[in-house]
């Protein structure tokens, strides 16, 4: 995975490249080469797309038939999920802040937002409450073994890498810029995992 830094792009996980990350890195480098010094460039990190990971009666890494969660690493590792509509609102608000002379200086080059920051213990609670079923078993695969397997056999599926990033804490956006972008949820309410799971 590549992250914007003073060097534009940095490989957070050497040996775990996916074509999507490579393309994003190349785009970031090209953008900075063309626009640096001419406009303010802001990177907005949002964690995982909520709609891609959760849906009505559907939860990622959860087998509804067996009520078992199969994850990589500890069940207490935090993951961030943000609904696409909230991402759109965040982009618009960052643009407003960056263009307003009164607030432009408060906008950093990299911003993190997170509509939901949860671990699998909390996700299991949500599923149990909404579905009215017992808390399912959480099966935690060994992180070192999973990393080695992915390195030996790279996956064409980007989600396999996303699961790994969650396991190592790279999707823990507990420290974020939510208050800069949407102070006290005064501009909108972040859509929650429970709302998406309920189909609301």
C-alpha positions in Angstrom: 0.0 0.0 0.0 1.3 3.5 -0.9 0.8 6.5 1.2 1.3 10.2 0.4 4.3 11.7 2.3 6.8 14.4 1.7 8.3 12.0 -0.9 4.8 11.8 -2.5 4.6 8.0 -2.2 5.9 5.4 0.3 5.5 1.7 0.3 4.1 0.6 3.6 4.4 -3.1 2.9 7.3 -4.0 0.7 6.6 -7.2 -1.2 2.8 -6.7 -1.1 2.2 -4.7 -4.2 -1.2 -4.8 -6.0 -1.6 -3.2 -9.4 -4.2 -0.8 -7.9 -1.7 0.6 -5.4 0.9 0.9 -8.0 -1.4 2.9 -10.3 -2.4 5.2 -7.4 1.2 5.8 -6.6 2.0 6.7 -10.2 -1.0 9.0 -10.3 0.1 10.8 -7.1 3.6 11.3 -8.4 2.4 12.6 -11.7 -0.1 14.9 -10.0 2.5 16.4 -7.7 5.0 16.9 -10.6 2.4 18.8 -12.6 0.6 20.8 -9.9 2.9 21.2 -6.9 3.2 24.8 -6.0 0.3 25.8 -8.3 -2.6 24.4 -6.2 -3.1 22.9 -2.8 -3.0 19.1 -3.1 -4.7 17.3 -0.2 -4.8 13.5 0.2 -8.0 12.2 1.9 -7.8 8.8 3.5 -11.1 7.2 4.3 -10.4 3.5 5.3 -12.5 0.8 3.6 -15.7 1.6 1.6 -18.6 0.8 3.9 -20.9 -0.3 1.1 -18.3 -2.8 -0.2 -17.8 -4.4 3.1 -21.3 -4.4 4.7 -24.8 -4.6 3.3 -28.3 -5.7 4.4 -27.6 -8.9 6.3 -24.1 -9.1 4.9 -20.9 -8.5 6.9 -17.3 -9.0 5.5 -15.4 -12.0 7.0 -18.7 -13.3 8.4 -20.3 -16.6 7.3 -24.0 -16.1 7.9 -24.7 -19.9 7.6 -22.2 -20.9 10.3 -22.1 -17.6 12.2 -18.3 -17.7 12.1 -15.9 -14.8 11.5 -12.7 -15.7 9.8 -10.1 -13.0 10.1 -6.3 -12.4 10.0 -4.6 -11.3 13.2 -6.2 -10.3 16.5 -9.9 -9.7 16.8 -9.2 -6.4 18.6 -7.5 -4.8 15.6 -9.4 -1.7 14.6 -10.7 -1.2 11.1 -12.2 2.0 9.5 -15.2 2.0 7.2 -16.7 5.1 5.7 -19.8 5.2 3.6 -19.3 6.5 0.0 -21.8 9.3 0.5 -19.9 10.5 3.6 -16.7 10.4 1.5 -18.3 12.6 -1.1 -19.4 15.1 1.6 -15.9 15.0 3.1 -14.3 15.8 -0.3 -16.7 18.7 -0.7 -16.0 20.1 2.8 -12.2 19.8 2.4 -12.5 21.7 -0.8 -14.5 24.5 0.9 -12.0 24.7 3.7 -9.0 24.7 1.4 -10.4 27.4 -0.8 -11.5 29.8 1.9 -8.7 32.2 2.9 -10.0 32.2 6.5 -9.5 28.4 6.9 -7.0 27.3 4.2 -4.1 27.3 6.6 -5.9 24.8 8.8 -6.1 22.2 6.0 -3.1 19.7 6.1 -1.7 17.9 3.1 -3.1 14.6 4.3 -6.4 14.1 6.0 -7.9 11.1 7.6 -11.6 10.6 8.2 -13.5 7.6 9.5 -17.2 7.1 9.7 -16.8 3.9 11.8 -13.8 2.6 13.6 -14.5 -0.9 15.0 -12.8 -4.1 15.8 -14.3 -7.6 15.2 -15.5 -7.9 18.8 -17.7 -4.8 18.2 -18.8 -6.0 14.8 -19.8 -9.3 16.3 -21.9 -7.4 18.9 -23.7 -5.5 16.1 -24.5 -8.7 14.1 -25.7 -10.5 17.2 -28.0 -7.6 18.2 -29.4 -6.9 14.8 -30.0 -10.6 13.8 -31.0 -11.7 17.2 -28.5 -14.6 17.2 -25.7 -15.7 19.6 -22.3 -14.1 19.2 -20.5 -16.0 16.6 -17.1 -17.6 16.9 -14.1 -15.5 15.7 -11.4 -17.6 14.1 -8.1 -15.6 14.0 -5.6 -16.8 11.4 -1.9 -16.4 12.2 -0.7 -13.0 10.8 2.9 -14.1 10.0 1.7 -17.1 8.1 -0.9 -15.1 6.2 1.6 -12.5 5.2 4.1 -15.1 4.0 1.4 -16.9 2.0 0.3 -13.6 0.3 3.9 -12.8 -0.5 4.5 -16.2 -2.1 1.2 -16.2 -4.0 0.1 -12.6 -4.7 -3.7 -12.2 -5.0 -5.4 -10.4 -7.9 -8.1 -9.4 -5.4 -7.4 -6.1 -3.7 -9.6 -7.1 -0.7 -7.1 -9.8 0.3 -4.6 -7.0 0.8 -7.1 -4.8 2.6 -7.7 -7.6 5.1 -4.0 -7.7 5.8 -3.8 -3.9 6.3 -6.5 -4.2 8.9 -4.7 -7.0 10.7 -1.5 -4.9 11.1 -3.3 -1.8 12.2 -3.0 0.3 9.0 -6.7 0.8 8.9 -7.0 2.1 12.5 -8.0 5.7 12.0 -8.6 6.4 15.7 -6.4 9.5 15.2 -8.3 11.3 12.5 -9.5 14.7 11.2 -13.2 14.1 11.6 -13.6 17.3 13.7 -11.9 19.4 11.1 -14.1 18.1 8.3 -17.4 17.5 10.2 -17.2 19.1 13.7 -19.4 17.3 16.2 -21.3 15.8 13.2 -22.9 19.3 12.8 -22.8 19.1 9.0 -24.0 15.5 8.6 -24.2 12.3 10.6 -21.7 9.6 9.6 -23.6 6.5 8.4 -22.9 3.6 10.7 -22.1 -0.1 10.2 -25.3 -1.0 12.0 -27.4 1.2 9.7 -25.9 -0.3 6.6 -26.2 -3.9 8.0 -29.9 -3.2 8.8 -30.4 -1.9 5.2 -31.4 1.6 6.5 
